[in-house]
Amino acid sequence: MDSADLPVILIEVVLIFGGTLAFGWWQLRSVRRDRERAAQDRAAEAARPADVPVMPPSAAQGSAATSPLSGP
């Protein structure tokens, strides 16, 4: 190993470890955001009155597509 190769090796190490750290930070941030969104959804579900029926989004989209007002 020449001393001329040292800068290239250091650059590769920094890029690999830096990329790995950046990816890990990005994933942890995404998980935190998803947990917060799930907590908000649970809080909204708990705040909704029990007698209000809940229609899943897929059913709401399907009923709009098959509505007689939607046209041919």
CHARMM internal coordinates of N, CA and C (Angstrom, degrees):
IC EDIT
DIST 1 N 1 CA 1.4339
DIST 1 CA 1 C 1.5283
ANGL 1 N 1 CA 1 C 108.74
DIST 1 C 2 N 1.3055
ANGL 1 CA 1 C 2 N 115.24
DIHE 1 N 1 CA 1 C 2 N 122.86
DIST 2 N 2 CA 1.4634
ANGL 1 C 2 N 2 CA 121.21
DIHE 1 CA 1 C 2 N 2 CA 178.36
DIST 2 CA 2 C 1.5182
ANGL 2 N 2 CA 2 C 110.61
DIHE 1 C 2 N 2 CA 2 C -83.59
DIST 2 C 3 N 1.3034
ANGL 2 CA 2 C 3 N 115.18
DIHE 2 N 2 CA 2 C 3 N 157.43
DIST 3 N 3 CA 1.4649
ANGL 2 C 3 N 3 CA 118.86
DIHE 2 CA 2 C 3 N 3 CA 174.81
DIST 3 CA 3 C 1.5288
ANGL 3 N 3 CA 3 C 110.40
DIHE 2 C 3 N 3 CA 3 C -71.12
DIST 3 C 4 N 1.3459
ANGL 3 CA 3 C 4 N 116.93
DIHE 3 N 3 CA 3 C 4 N -17.03
DIST 4 N 4 CA 1.4615
ANGL 3 C 4 N 4 CA 120.84
DIHE 3 CA 3 C 4 N 4 CA 177.76
DIST 4 CA 4 C 1.5288
ANGL 4 N 4 CA 4 C 110.73
DIHE 3 C 4 N 4 CA 4 C -71.64
DIST 4 C 5 N 1.3279
ANGL 4 CA 4 C 5 N 117.19
DIHE 4 N 4 CA 4 C 5 N -23.77
DIST 5 N 5 CA 1.4661
ANGL 4 C 5 N 5 CA 120.86
DIHE 4 CA 4 C 5 N 5 CA -179.81
DIST 5 CA 5 C 1.5269
ANGL 5 N 5 CA 5 C 112.83
DIHE 4 C 5 N 5 CA 5 C -81.32
DIST 5 C 6 N 1.3218
ANGL 5 CA 5 C 6 N 117.13
DIHE 5 N 5 CA 5 C 6 N -14.14
DIST 6 N 6 CA 1.4606
ANGL 5 C 6 N 6 CA 120.91
DIHE 5 CA 5 C 6 N 6 CA -175.36
DIST 6 CA 6 C 1.5373
ANGL 6 N 6 CA 6 C 113.87
DIHE 5 C 6 N 6 CA 6 C -59.05
DIST 6 C 7 N 1.3367
ANGL 6 CA 6 C 7 N 120.91
DIHE 6 N 6 CA 6 C 7 N -43.88
DIST 7 N 7 CA 1.4702
ANGL 6 C 7 N 7 CA 119.65
DIHE 6 CA 6 C 7 N 7 CA 178.72
DIST 7 CA 7 C 1.5357
ANGL 7 N 7 CA 7 C 112.96
DIHE 6 C 7 N 7 CA 7 C -61.88
DIST 7 C 8 N 1.3038
ANGL 7 CA 7 C 8 N 116.63
DIHE 7 N 7 CA 7 C 8 N -38.18
DIST 8 N 8 CA 1.4640
ANGL 7 C 8 N 8 CA 120.54
DIHE 7 CA 7 C 8 N 8 CA 179.69
DIST 8 CA 8 C 1.5295
ANGL 8 N 8 CA 8 C 109.94
DIHE 7 C 8 N 8 CA 8 C -66.96
DIST 8 C 9 N 1.2997
ANGL 8 CA 8 C 9 N 117.10
DIHE 8 N 8 CA 8 C 9 N -42.39
DIST 9 N 9 CA 1.4667
ANGL 8 C 9 N 9 CA 121.61
DIHE 8 CA 8 C 9 N 9 CA 179.02
DIST 9 CA 9 C 1.5259
ANGL 9 N 9 CA 9 C 109.96
DIHE 8 C 9 N 9 CA 9 C -63.77
DIST 9 C 10 N 1.3267
ANGL 9 CA 9 C 10 N 117.71
DIHE 9 N 9 CA 9 C 10 N -43.68
DIST 10 N 10 CA 1.4653
ANGL 9 C 10 N 10 CA 121.05
DIHE 9 CA 9 C 10 N 10 CA 179.06
DIST 10 CA 10 C 1.5293
ANGL 10 N 10 CA 10 C 111.21
DIHE 9 C 10 N 10 CA 10 C -63.82
DIST 10 C 11 N 1.3183
ANGL 10 CA 10 C 11 N 117.05
DIHE 10 N 10 CA 10 C 11 N -41.16
DIST 11 N 11 CA 1.4705
ANGL 10 C 11 N 11 CA 120.49
DIHE 10 CA 10 C 11 N 11 CA 178.21
DIST 11 CA 11 C 1.5259
ANGL 11 N 11 CA 11 C 110.34
DIHE 10 C 11 N 11 CA 11 C -62.70
DIST 11 C 12 N 1.3189
ANGL 11 CA 11 C 12 N 117.21
DIHE 11 N 11 CA 11 C 12 N -43.96
DIST 12 N 12 CA 1.4621
ANGL 11 C 12 N 12 CA 120.54
DIHE 11 CA 11 C 12 N 12 CA 179.32
DIST 12 CA 12 C 1.5271
ANGL 12 N 12 CA 12 C 111.21
DIHE 11 C 12 N 12 CA 12 C -62.77
DIST 12 C 13 N 1.3262
ANGL 12 CA 12 C 13 N 117.05
DIHE 12 N 12 CA 12 C 13 N -42.90
DIST 13 N 13 CA 1.4682
ANGL 12 C 13 N 13 CA 120.73
DIHE 12 CA 12 C 13 N 13 CA 179.67
DIST 13 CA 13 C 1.5193
ANGL 13 N 13 CA 13 C 110.27
DIHE 12 C 13 N 13 CA 13 C -63.05
DIST 13 C 14 N 1.3225
ANGL 13 CA 13 C 14 N 117.07
DIHE 13 N 13 CA 13 C 14 N -45.01
DIST 14 N 14 CA 1.4654
ANGL 13 C 14 N 14 CA 120.79
DIHE 13 CA 13 C 14 N 14 CA 179.93
DIST 14 CA 14 C 1.5297
ANGL 14 N 14 CA 14 C 110.14
DIHE 13 C 14 N 14 CA 14 C -63.17
DIST 14 C 15 N 1.3112
ANGL 14 CA 14 C 15 N 117.87
DIHE 14 N 14 CA 14 C 15 N -43.08
DIST 15 N 15 CA 1.4656
ANGL 14 C 15 N 15 CA 120.82
DIHE 14 CA 14 C 15 N 15 CA -179.98
DIST 15 CA 15 C 1.5283
ANGL 15 N 15 CA 15 C 111.96
DIHE 14 C 15 N 15 CA 15 C -65.04
DIST 15 C 16 N 1.3220
ANGL 15 CA 15 C 16 N 116.68
DIHE 15 N 15 CA 15 C 16 N -42.35
DIST 16 N 16 CA 1.4659
ANGL 15 C 16 N 16 CA 119.84
DIHE 15 CA 15 C 16 N 16 CA -178.90
DIST 16 CA 16 C 1.5229
ANGL 16 N 16 CA 16 C 110.70
DIHE 15 C 16 N 16 CA 16 C -67.55
DIST 16 C 17 N 1.3343
ANGL 16 CA 16 C 17 N 117.34
DIHE 16 N 16 CA 16 C 17 N -50.94
DIST 17 N 17 CA 1.4653
ANGL 16 C 17 N 17 CA 119.52
DIHE 16 CA 16 C 17 N 17 CA -179.05
DIST 17 CA 17 C 1.5204
ANGL 17 N 17 CA 17 C 111.73
DIHE 16 C 17 N 17 CA 17 C -69.25
DIST 17 C 18 N 1.3191
ANGL 17 CA 17 C 18 N 116.97
DIHE 17 N 17 CA 17 C 18 N -37.66
DIST 18 N 18 CA 1.4602
ANGL 17 C 18 N 18 CA 120.10
DIHE 17 CA 17 C 18 N 18 CA 177.35
DIST 18 CA 18 C 1.5197
ANGL 18 N 18 CA 18 C 111.49
DIHE 17 C 18 N 18 CA 18 C -64.69
DIST 18 C 19 N 1.3133
ANGL 18 CA 18 C 19 N 116.64
DIHE 18 N 18 CA 18 C 19 N -42.40
DIST 19 N 19 CA 1.4610
ANGL 18 C 19 N 19 CA 120.36
DIHE 18 CA 18 C 19 N 19 CA 177.65
DIST 19 CA 19 C 1.5185
ANGL 19 N 19 CA 19 C 111.89
DIHE 18 C 19 N 19 CA 19 C -64.49
DIST 19 C 20 N 1.3144
ANGL 19 CA 19 C 20 N 116.34
DIHE 19 N 19 CA 19 C 20 N -40.04
DIST 20 N 20 CA 1.4636
ANGL 19 C 20 N 20 CA 120.57
DIHE 19 CA 19 C 20 N 20 CA 178.56
DIST 20 CA 20 C 1.5255
ANGL 20 N 20 CA 20 C 110.95
DIHE 19 C 20 N 20 CA 20 C -65.64
DIST 20 C 21 N 1.3170
ANGL 20 CA 20 C 21 N 117.24
DIHE 20 N 20 CA 20 C 21 N -43.94
DIST 21 N 21 CA 1.4661
ANGL 20 C 21 N 21 CA 120.84
DIHE 20 CA 20 C 21 N 21 CA 177.99
DIST 21 CA 21 C 1.5252
ANGL 21 N 21 CA 21 C 111.11
DIHE 20 C 21 N 21 CA 21 C -64.69
DIST 21 C 22 N 1.3215
ANGL 21 CA 21 C 22 N 117.70
DIHE 21 N 21 CA 21 C 22 N -41.44
DIST 22 N 22 CA 1.4614
ANGL 21 C 22 N 22 CA 120.95
DIHE 21 CA 21 C 22 N 22 CA 179.19
DIST 22 CA 22 C 1.5281
ANGL 22 N 22 CA 22 C 110.64
DIHE 21 C 22 N 22 CA 22 C -64.02
DIST 22 C 23 N 1.3264
ANGL 22 CA 22 C 23 N 117.46
DIHE 22 N 22 CA 22 C 23 N -42.57
DIST 23 N 23 CA 1.4557
ANGL 22 C 23 N 23 CA 121.23
DIHE 22 CA 22 C 23 N 23 CA 178.74
DIST 23 CA 23 C 1.5268
ANGL 23 N 23 CA 23 C 110.91
DIHE 22 C 23 N 23 CA 23 C -64.12
DIST 23 C 24 N 1.3215
ANGL 23 CA 23 C 24 N 117.07
DIHE 23 N 23 CA 23 C 24 N -43.03
DIST 24 N 24 CA 1.4586
ANGL 23 C 24 N 24 CA 120.46
DIHE 23 CA 23 C 24 N 24 CA 178.53
DIST 24 CA 24 C 1.5154
ANGL 24 N 24 CA 24 C 111.61
DIHE 23 C 24 N 24 CA 24 C -63.43
DIST 24 C 25 N 1.3262
ANGL 24 CA 24 C 25 N 117.63
DIHE 24 N 24 CA 24 C 25 N -42.52
DIST 25 N 25 CA 1.4621
ANGL 24 C 25 N 25 CA 121.37
DIHE 24 CA 24 C 25 N 25 CA 177.54
DIST 25 CA 25 C 1.5245
ANGL 25 N 25 CA 25 C 110.04
DIHE 24 C 25 N 25 CA 25 C -61.93
DIST 25 C 26 N 1.3321
ANGL 25 CA 25 C 26 N 116.85
DIHE 25 N 25 CA 25 C 26 N -43.54
DIST 26 N 26 CA 1.4704
ANGL 25 C 26 N 26 CA 121.40
DIHE 25 CA 25 C 26 N 26 CA 179.99
DIST 26 CA 26 C 1.5298
ANGL 26 N 26 CA 26 C 110.30
DIHE 25 C 26 N 26 CA 26 C -60.92
DIST 26 C 27 N 1.3122
ANGL 26 CA 26 C 27 N 118.16
DIHE 26 N 26 CA 26 C 27 N -43.41
DIST 27 N 27 CA 1.4608
ANGL 26 C 27 N 27 CA 121.59
DIHE 26 CA 26 C 27 N 27 CA -179.40
DIST 27 CA 27 C 1.5278
ANGL 27 N 27 CA 27 C 111.59
DIHE 26 C 27 N 27 CA 27 C -67.42
DIST 27 C 28 N 1.3202
ANGL 27 CA 27 C 28 N 117.53
DIHE 27 N 27 CA 27 C 28 N -41.87
DIST 28 N 28 CA 1.4637
ANGL 27 C 28 N 28 CA 120.00
DIHE 27 CA 27 C 28 N 28 CA 178.09
DIST 28 CA 28 C 1.5234
ANGL 28 N 28 CA 28 C 111.15
DIHE 27 C 28 N 28 CA 28 C -64.26
DIST 28 C 29 N 1.3059
ANGL 28 CA 28 C 29 N 116.61
DIHE 28 N 28 CA 28 C 29 N -37.86
DIST 29 N 29 CA 1.4625
ANGL 28 C 29 N 29 CA 121.19
DIHE 28 CA 28 C 29 N 29 CA 176.92
DIST 29 CA 29 C 1.5283
ANGL 29 N 29 CA 29 C 110.25
DIHE 28 C 29 N 29 CA 29 C -64.06
DIST 29 C 30 N 1.3120
ANGL 29 CA 29 C 30 N 117.10
DIHE 29 N 29 CA 29 C 30 N -42.10
DIST 30 N 30 CA 1.4580
ANGL 29 C 30 N 30 CA 121.90
DIHE 29 CA 29 C 30 N 30 CA 178.84
DIST 30 CA 30 C 1.5328
ANGL 30 N 30 CA 30 C 111.30
DIHE 29 C 30 N 30 CA 30 C -64.33
DIST 30 C 31 N 1.3245
ANGL 30 CA 30 C 31 N 116.67
DIHE 30 N 30 CA 30 C 31 N -41.95
DIST 31 N 31 CA 1.4660
ANGL 30 C 31 N 31 CA 120.43
DIHE 30 CA 30 C 31 N 31 CA 178.74
DIST 31 CA 31 C 1.5278
ANGL 31 N 31 CA 31 C 110.28
DIHE 30 C 31 N 31 CA 31 C -64.15
DIST 31 C 32 N 1.3226
ANGL 31 CA 31 C 32 N 117.17
DIHE 31 N 31 CA 31 C 32 N -42.45
DIST 32 N 32 CA 1.4707
ANGL 31 C 32 N 32 CA 120.47
DIHE 31 CA 31 C 32 N 32 CA 178.69
DIST 32 CA 32 C 1.5275
ANGL 32 N 32 CA 32 C 110.89
DIHE 31 C 32 N 32 CA 32 C -61.80
DIST 32 C 33 N 1.3218
ANGL 32 CA 32 C 33 N 116.62
DIHE 32 N 32 CA 32 C 33 N -43.01
DIST 33 N 33 CA 1.4669
ANGL 32 C 33 N 33 CA 121.06
DIHE 32 CA 32 C 33 N 33 CA 179.27
DIST 33 CA 33 C 1.5316
ANGL 33 N 33 CA 33 C 110.93
DIHE 32 C 33 N 33 CA 33 C -63.64
DIST 33 C 34 N 1.3197
ANGL 33 CA 33 C 34 N 117.22
DIHE 33 N 33 CA 33 C 34 N -41.88
DIST 34 N 34 CA 1.4626
ANGL 33 C 34 N 34 CA 121.06
DIHE 33 CA 33 C 34 N 34 CA 178.83
DIST 34 CA 34 C 1.5243
ANGL 34 N 34 CA 34 C 111.35
DIHE 33 C 34 N 34 CA 34 C -66.29
DIST 34 C 35 N 1.3294
ANGL 34 CA 34 C 35 N 117.37
DIHE 34 N 34 CA 34 C 35 N -38.19
DIST 35 N 35 CA 1.4721
ANGL 34 C 35 N 35 CA 120.16
DIHE 34 CA 34 C 35 N 35 CA 177.39
DIST 35 CA 35 C 1.5241
ANGL 35 N 35 CA 35 C 111.24
DIHE 34 C 35 N 35 CA 35 C -65.04
DIST 35 C 36 N 1.3338
ANGL 35 CA 35 C 36 N 115.89
DIHE 35 N 35 CA 35 C 36 N -42.16
DIST 36 N 36 CA 1.4637
ANGL 35 C 36 N 36 CA 119.35
DIHE 35 CA 35 C 36 N 36 CA 178.34
DIST 36 CA 36 C 1.5294
ANGL 36 N 36 CA 36 C 110.90
DIHE 35 C 36 N 36 CA 36 C -63.58
DIST 36 C 37 N 1.3158
ANGL 36 CA 36 C 37 N 117.14
DIHE 36 N 36 CA 36 C 37 N -41.14
DIST 37 N 37 CA 1.4634
ANGL 36 C 37 N 37 CA 120.91
DIHE 36 CA 36 C 37 N 37 CA 178.64
DIST 37 CA 37 C 1.5240
ANGL 37 N 37 CA 37 C 110.72
DIHE 36 C 37 N 37 CA 37 C -64.77
DIST 37 C 38 N 1.3306
ANGL 37 CA 37 C 38 N 117.58
DIHE 37 N 37 CA 37 C 38 N -40.41
DIST 38 N 38 CA 1.4600
ANGL 37 C 38 N 38 CA 120.90
DIHE 37 CA 37 C 38 N 38 CA 178.22
DIST 38 CA 38 C 1.5249
ANGL 38 N 38 CA 38 C 110.90
DIHE 37 C 38 N 38 CA 38 C -65.59
DIST 38 C 39 N 1.3346
ANGL 38 CA 38 C 39 N 116.96
DIHE 38 N 38 CA 38 C 39 N -38.41
DIST 39 N 39 CA 1.4688
ANGL 38 C 39 N 39 CA 120.30
DIHE 38 CA 38 C 39 N 39 CA 177.61
DIST 39 CA 39 C 1.5231
ANGL 39 N 39 CA 39 C 110.50
DIHE 38 C 39 N 39 CA 39 C -65.15
DIST 39 C 40 N 1.3197
ANGL 39 CA 39 C 40 N 117.42
DIHE 39 N 39 CA 39 C 40 N -39.86
DIST 40 N 40 CA 1.4610
ANGL 39 C 40 N 40 CA 120.82
DIHE 39 CA 39 C 40 N 40 CA 177.04
DIST 40 CA 40 C 1.5216
ANGL 40 N 40 CA 40 C 110.57
DIHE 39 C 40 N 40 CA 40 C -64.52
DIST 40 C 41 N 1.3254
ANGL 40 CA 40 C 41 N 117.16
DIHE 40 N 40 CA 40 C 41 N -40.89
DIST 41 N 41 CA 1.4696
ANGL 40 C 41 N 41 CA 120.76
DIHE 40 CA 40 C 41 N 41 CA 178.35
DIST 41 CA 41 C 1.5253
ANGL 41 N 41 CA 41 C 110.73
DIHE 40 C 41 N 41 CA 41 C -63.61
DIST 41 C 42 N 1.3409
ANGL 41 CA 41 C 42 N 116.67
DIHE 41 N 41 CA 41 C 42 N -41.53
DIST 42 N 42 CA 1.4688
ANGL 41 C 42 N 42 CA 119.59
DIHE 41 CA 41 C 42 N 42 CA 178.36
DIST 42 CA 42 C 1.5271
ANGL 42 N 42 CA 42 C 110.99
DIHE 41 C 42 N 42 CA 42 C -65.25
DIST 42 C 43 N 1.3344
ANGL 42 CA 42 C 43 N 116.93
DIHE 42 N 42 CA 42 C 43 N -39.08
DIST 43 N 43 CA 1.4664
ANGL 42 C 43 N 43 CA 120.29
DIHE 42 CA 42 C 43 N 43 CA 178.99
DIST 43 CA 43 C 1.5274
ANGL 43 N 43 CA 43 C 110.42
DIHE 42 C 43 N 43 CA 43 C -66.18
DIST 43 C 44 N 1.3181
ANGL 43 CA 43 C 44 N 117.18
DIHE 43 N 43 CA 43 C 44 N -40.21
DIST 44 N 44 CA 1.4641
ANGL 43 C 44 N 44 CA 120.24
DIHE 43 CA 43 C 44 N 44 CA 178.09
DIST 44 CA 44 C 1.5209
ANGL 44 N 44 CA 44 C 110.28
DIHE 43 C 44 N 44 CA 44 C -66.48
DIST 44 C 45 N 1.3158
ANGL 44 CA 44 C 45 N 117.31
DIHE 44 N 44 CA 44 C 45 N -37.70
DIST 45 N 45 CA 1.4676
ANGL 44 C 45 N 45 CA 121.68
DIHE 44 CA 44 C 45 N 45 CA 178.35
DIST 45 CA 45 C 1.5264
ANGL 45 N 45 CA 45 C 110.07
DIHE 44 C 45 N 45 CA 45 C -65.08
DIST 45 C 46 N 1.3212
ANGL 45 CA 45 C 46 N 117.24
DIHE 45 N 45 CA 45 C 46 N -40.50
DIST 46 N 46 CA 1.4614
ANGL 45 C 46 N 46 CA 120.66
DIHE 45 CA 45 C 46 N 46 CA 179.96
DIST 46 CA 46 C 1.5236
ANGL 46 N 46 CA 46 C 111.33
DIHE 45 C 46 N 46 CA 46 C -70.35
DIST 46 C 47 N 1.3318
ANGL 46 CA 46 C 47 N 117.90
DIHE 46 N 46 CA 46 C 47 N -30.28
DIST 47 N 47 CA 1.4634
ANGL 46 C 47 N 47 CA 121.47
DIHE 46 CA 46 C 47 N 47 CA -177.94
DIST 47 CA 47 C 1.5303
ANGL 47 N 47 CA 47 C 112.13
DIHE 46 C 47 N 47 CA 47 C -80.52
DIST 47 C 48 N 1.3402
ANGL 47 CA 47 C 48 N 116.98
DIHE 47 N 47 CA 47 C 48 N -20.07
DIST 48 N 48 CA 1.4639
ANGL 47 C 48 N 48 CA 120.29
DIHE 47 CA 47 C 48 N 48 CA -178.38
DIST 48 CA 48 C 1.5242
ANGL 48 N 48 CA 48 C 109.83
DIHE 47 C 48 N 48 CA 48 C -73.03
DIST 48 C 49 N 1.3210
ANGL 48 CA 48 C 49 N 117.61
DIHE 48 N 48 CA 48 C 49 N 137.40
DIST 49 N 49 CA 1.4718
ANGL 48 C 49 N 49 CA 119.25
DIHE 48 CA 48 C 49 N 49 CA 177.44
DIST 49 CA 49 C 1.5297
ANGL 49 N 49 CA 49 C 111.05
DIHE 48 C 49 N 49 CA 49 C -60.48
DIST 49 C 50 N 1.3144
ANGL 49 CA 49 C 50 N 116.23
DIHE 49 N 49 CA 49 C 50 N 147.49
DIST 50 N 50 CA 1.4671
ANGL 49 C 50 N 50 CA 121.46
DIHE 49 CA 49 C 50 N 50 CA -174.71
DIST 50 CA 50 C 1.5205
ANGL 50 N 50 CA 50 C 112.19
DIHE 49 C 50 N 50 CA 50 C -70.65
DIST 50 C 51 N 1.3394
ANGL 50 CA 50 C 51 N 119.18
DIHE 50 N 50 CA 50 C 51 N -24.40
DIST 51 N 51 CA 1.4583
ANGL 50 C 51 N 51 CA 120.12
DIHE 50 CA 50 C 51 N 51 CA -175.27
DIST 51 CA 51 C 1.5236
ANGL 51 N 51 CA 51 C 113.48
DIHE 50 C 51 N 51 CA 51 C -86.66
DIST 51 C 52 N 1.3466
ANGL 51 CA 51 C 52 N 118.76
DIHE 51 N 51 CA 51 C 52 N -1.41
DIST 52 N 52 CA 1.4504
ANGL 51 C 52 N 52 CA 121.62
DIHE 51 CA 51 C 52 N 52 CA 178.33
DIST 52 CA 52 C 1.5255
ANGL 52 N 52 CA 52 C 108.46
DIHE 51 C 52 N 52 CA 52 C -87.13
DIST 52 C 53 N 1.3538
ANGL 52 CA 52 C 53 N 117.66
DIHE 52 N 52 CA 52 C 53 N 119.97
DIST 53 N 53 CA 1.4753
ANGL 52 C 53 N 53 CA 118.62
DIHE 52 CA 52 C 53 N 53 CA 179.67
DIST 53 CA 53 C 1.5279
ANGL 53 N 53 CA 53 C 110.42
DIHE 52 C 53 N 53 CA 53 C -70.26
DIST 53 C 54 N 1.3062
ANGL 53 CA 53 C 54 N 114.88
DIHE 53 N 53 CA 53 C 54 N 145.49
DIST 54 N 54 CA 1.4625
ANGL 53 C 54 N 54 CA 121.70
DIHE 53 CA 53 C 54 N 54 CA -179.18
DIST 54 CA 54 C 1.5161
ANGL 54 N 54 CA 54 C 107.94
DIHE 53 C 54 N 54 CA 54 C -108.96
DIST 54 C 55 N 1.3373
ANGL 54 CA 54 C 55 N 116.17
DIHE 54 N 54 CA 54 C 55 N 124.08
DIST 55 N 55 CA 1.4645
ANGL 54 C 55 N 55 CA 120.95
DIHE 54 CA 54 C 55 N 55 CA 178.22
DIST 55 CA 55 C 1.5172
ANGL 55 N 55 CA 55 C 108.13
DIHE 54 C 55 N 55 CA 55 C -102.76
DIST 55 C 56 N 1.3238
ANGL 55 CA 55 C 56 N 117.78
DIHE 55 N 55 CA 55 C 56 N 123.94
DIST 56 N 56 CA 1.4633
ANGL 55 C 56 N 56 CA 119.42
DIHE 55 CA 55 C 56 N 56 CA 179.13
DIST 56 CA 56 C 1.5265
ANGL 56 N 56 CA 56 C 110.67
DIHE 55 C 56 N 56 CA 56 C -62.28
DIST 56 C 57 N 1.3473
ANGL 56 CA 56 C 57 N 117.93
DIHE 56 N 56 CA 56 C 57 N 150.14
DIST 57 N 57 CA 1.4692
ANGL 56 C 57 N 57 CA 120.49
DIHE 56 CA 56 C 57 N 57 CA -177.79
DIST 57 CA 57 C 1.5179
ANGL 57 N 57 CA 57 C 113.18
DIHE 56 C 57 N 57 CA 57 C -57.84
DIST 57 C 58 N 1.3251
ANGL 57 CA 57 C 58 N 117.67
DIHE 57 N 57 CA 57 C 58 N -35.67
DIST 58 N 58 CA 1.4645
ANGL 57 C 58 N 58 CA 119.08
DIHE 57 CA 57 C 58 N 58 CA -179.29
DIST 58 CA 58 C 1.5231
ANGL 58 N 58 CA 58 C 110.85
DIHE 57 C 58 N 58 CA 58 C -66.82
DIST 58 C 59 N 1.3319
ANGL 58 CA 58 C 59 N 118.10
DIHE 58 N 58 CA 58 C 59 N -35.79
DIST 59 N 59 CA 1.4538
ANGL 58 C 59 N 59 CA 120.96
DIHE 58 CA 58 C 59 N 59 CA 178.08
DIST 59 CA 59 C 1.5212
ANGL 59 N 59 CA 59 C 110.26
DIHE 58 C 59 N 59 CA 59 C -69.80
DIST 59 C 60 N 1.3187
ANGL 59 CA 59 C 60 N 117.22
DIHE 59 N 59 CA 59 C 60 N -37.09
DIST 60 N 60 CA 1.4586
ANGL 59 C 60 N 60 CA 120.36
DIHE 59 CA 59 C 60 N 60 CA 179.32
DIST 60 CA 60 C 1.5198
ANGL 60 N 60 CA 60 C 110.35
DIHE 59 C 60 N 60 CA 60 C -66.31
DIST 60 C 61 N 1.3067
ANGL 60 CA 60 C 61 N 119.05
DIHE 60 N 60 CA 60 C 61 N -38.22
DIST 61 N 61 CA 1.4551
ANGL 60 C 61 N 61 CA 121.69
DIHE 60 CA 60 C 61 N 61 CA 178.44
DIST 61 CA 61 C 1.5167
ANGL 61 N 61 CA 61 C 110.69
DIHE 60 C 61 N 61 CA 61 C -71.30
DIST 61 C 62 N 1.3186
ANGL 61 CA 61 C 62 N 116.62
DIHE 61 N 61 CA 61 C 62 N -38.86
DIST 62 N 62 CA 1.4617
ANGL 61 C 62 N 62 CA 120.25
DIHE 61 CA 61 C 62 N 62 CA -179.67
DIST 62 CA 62 C 1.5102
ANGL 62 N 62 CA 62 C 111.72
DIHE 61 C 62 N 62 CA 62 C -67.21
DIST 62 C 63 N 1.3345
ANGL 62 CA 62 C 63 N 118.46
DIHE 62 N 62 CA 62 C 63 N -38.54
DIST 63 N 63 CA 1.4539
ANGL 62 C 63 N 63 CA 120.22
DIHE 62 CA 62 C 63 N 63 CA -178.97
DIST 63 CA 63 C 1.5215
ANGL 63 N 63 CA 63 C 110.96
DIHE 62 C 63 N 63 CA 63 C -69.89
DIST 63 C 64 N 1.3282
ANGL 63 CA 63 C 64 N 118.37
DIHE 63 N 63 CA 63 C 64 N -31.84
DIST 64 N 64 CA 1.4592
ANGL 63 C 64 N 64 CA 120.41
DIHE 63 CA 63 C 64 N 64 CA 178.26
DIST 64 CA 64 C 1.5089
ANGL 64 N 64 CA 64 C 110.57
DIHE 63 C 64 N 64 CA 64 C -69.68
DIST 64 C 65 N 1.3177
ANGL 64 CA 64 C 65 N 117.46
DIHE 64 N 64 CA 64 C 65 N -34.41
DIST 65 N 65 CA 1.4602
ANGL 64 C 65 N 65 CA 120.85
DIHE 64 CA 64 C 65 N 65 CA -179.11
DIST 65 CA 65 C 1.5148
ANGL 65 N 65 CA 65 C 111.63
DIHE 64 C 65 N 65 CA 65 C -72.61
DIST 65 C 66 N 1.3310
ANGL 65 CA 65 C 66 N 118.97
DIHE 65 N 65 CA 65 C 66 N -27.42
DIST 66 N 66 CA 1.4547
ANGL 65 C 66 N 66 CA 121.46
DIHE 65 CA 65 C 66 N 66 CA -176.97
DIST 66 CA 66 C 1.5288
ANGL 66 N 66 CA 66 C 111.74
DIHE 65 C 66 N 66 CA 66 C -102.08
DIST 66 C 67 N 1.3352
ANGL 66 CA 66 C 67 N 117.01
DIHE 66 N 66 CA 66 C 67 N 8.27
DIST 67 N 67 CA 1.4438
ANGL 66 C 67 N 67 CA 121.24
DIHE 66 CA 66 C 67 N 67 CA -179.65
DIST 67 CA 67 C 1.5254
ANGL 67 N 67 CA 67 C 109.93
DIHE 66 C 67 N 67 CA 67 C -68.88
DIST 67 C 68 N 1.3478
ANGL 67 CA 67 C 68 N 118.00
DIHE 67 N 67 CA 67 C 68 N 142.68
DIST 68 N 68 CA 1.4629
ANGL 67 C 68 N 68 CA 118.53
DIHE 67 CA 67 C 68 N 68 CA 178.58
DIST 68 CA 68 C 1.5335
ANGL 68 N 68 CA 68 C 111.51
DIHE 67 C 68 N 68 CA 68 C -66.14
DIST 68 C 69 N 1.3249
ANGL 68 CA 68 C 69 N 117.93
DIHE 68 N 68 CA 68 C 69 N -18.82
DIST 69 N 69 CA 1.4458
ANGL 68 C 69 N 69 CA 120.65
DIHE 68 CA 68 C 69 N 69 CA 178.70
DIST 69 CA 69 C 1.5166
ANGL 69 N 69 CA 69 C 112.87
DIHE 68 C 69 N 69 CA 69 C -81.60
DIST 69 C 70 N 1.3200
ANGL 69 CA 69 C 70 N 117.47
DIHE 69 N 69 CA 69 C 70 N -12.03
DIST 70 N 70 CA 1.4580
ANGL 69 C 70 N 70 CA 120.40
DIHE 69 CA 69 C 70 N 70 CA -176.46
DIST 70 CA 70 C 1.5209
ANGL 70 N 70 CA 70 C 112.33
DIHE 69 C 70 N 70 CA 70 C -76.07
DIST 70 C 71 N 1.3218
ANGL 70 CA 70 C 71 N 117.88
DIHE 70 N 70 CA 70 C 71 N -15.26
DIST 71 N 71 CA 1.4711
ANGL 70 C 71 N 71 CA 120.55
DIHE 70 CA 70 C 71 N 71 CA 176.90
DIST 71 CA 71 C 1.5131
ANGL 71 N 71 CA 71 C 112.09
DIHE 70 C 71 N 71 CA 71 C 88.25
DIST 71 C 72 N 1.3286
ANGL 71 CA 71 C 72 N 116.31
DIHE 71 N 71 CA 71 C 72 N 175.90
DIST 72 N 72 CA 1.4885
ANGL 71 C 72 N 72 CA 120.23
DIHE 71 CA 71 C 72 N 72 CA -178.53
DIST 72 CA 72 C 1.4835
ANGL 72 N 72 CA 72 C 114.23
DIHE 71 C 72 N 72 CA 72 C -73.47
END
COOR INIT
IC SEED 1 N 1 CA 1 C
IC BUILD
